[in-house]
Amino acid sequence: MNDSSWGAPPQAGYWGPSDRGPVQGAAPAGPAYDAHYAQQTRPMPIVPDVPEHGGAQDGDQGAARPSGPLSRDEAFRDEPYRDSTHRDSTHRDENPSAQPYGAVPQNPEPMPDAPQPAQHRPQPKKTAGRDLGAAIGVGVGLGAVIIASLFVVKAVFVGVVAIAVVVGLWELTTRLEERKGIKAPLVPLAIGGAAMVVAGYVRGSEGAWVAMALTALAVLVWRMTEPPEGYLRDVTAGLFAAFYVPFLATFVAMMLMADDGAWRVLVFLVLTVVSDTGAYAVGWRFGRTKLAPRISPGKTREGLLGAVGFAMAAGALCMQFLIDDGTWWQGLLLGLAVAVSATLGDLGESMIKRDLGIKDMGTLLPGHGGIMDRLDSLLPTAPVVWLLLVIFVGSG
């Protein structure tokens, strides 16, 4: 038996009754029917089981037969139909409000309210990313120690610089060994680094170069006491560390040799700090365009302009009022040079830390990281300030 035994051929889009027989009140969903006709559709009357004339039986019970709805196949199919009809009528008696399947409700329930657009969420406030209170406290403490030693006894300040160099070397060599397996000899580096600072203060540039050469030789010899595997790698890292930390720091000690050496060092420190502060303040508030996203994603071009502006203003004031024979226009050039060198130094150490896969070189200074995280902009700026001051006002 097929679907055509129920009467008219099925309309387009209508799949006919299911295997359980027609559903009461249902209307085919073809184009010839609409909601009005669906309401007027009456259920098909139940046909009693009347055997077909002759009662011919064959093996094709599922095939279509031309005898209409009184074939024996329909008789078997009507059993579940009568049961479902009986259940439907009983359900309607128990629940008069129930609608027949396919019927259009007279009083449809209102659709739920459409979802409201998401409320605008305020953007999170920018944060410094560090413990700002601890950073300020540590910075003020370090500044007090430096200023006191600088203007009381110059030799004490030289000692402070030497200690900072040794700690910086320890941080750098430790991170190299931890992250890259590079064993730069720390003992000759620490001794030679402290000697470089003292030699630069006592003998000037000549003493600094001699101490640098002896330190390099000591690094080469010290590494010979270990197996040759990785020798070239380790001594190369050692020579880099000797130049990067103690040799550049020697220019601070050389500035101190002049008669107004304490003021020159103060100008160097003030301009570097002001440059960093201007870059941070302007970049935090107005920063949009990344300066070097692959090296340091947090730095912006707007921050660089802030560093230049702040440093040039501070340089003009410092050269005019703190340095003997200095003028404001020299301070503008000095501030510009400091802003550029400090930014390059910061980016240089960021490159090292990114290669090592670390955020800070150490944890000695709360809110700052390690000593090397504070020396990153000071070290490359020291020779720039020393040279420009010598050009502008002489060696003193």
Helices and strands as residue ranges (DSSP letters): G 3-6, H 35-40, G 53-55, G 68-70, H 72-94, H 132-152, H 154-180, H 186-223, H 231-242, I 243-247, H 248-255, H 261-286, E 290-292, E 296-300, H 301-321, H 328-356, H 371-375, H 378-393
